[in-house]
């Protein structure tokens, strides 16, 4: 019988979506982001996000990030 992993329950799957809406509180932006499970993801990479337009795209997985504010 396997025991549940409480740490895994609090994370979101990495690379599960193609588009993420982020806020300034999420900066500096990295993919995968903190709080994402990392075991099946690519290496962590920091992404520059433009102040104007507020958009970034991960070169590894293609995830797109849009700054909400």
C-alpha positions, 0 to 999 in steps of 0.5 A: 500500500502506498502512502500519500505524499503531502508535498506532491498534493500541494504542487501543480503539474509542470508543463500541464498548460500552454498558457499561464497568467502571472502577476508581479509577485511571480517575478522573477519568472522561471519555468517551471515556476516554484510550486510546480512539480519538477520531477518530469520537467525540463531544467529550470530557466529564468525568462525575461518578461517585457514590461510592455506587453508582459509576455514571455515564452519558454524555449524548452516547453513552449509555455507562454506567460502573460503578466496580468498587471 
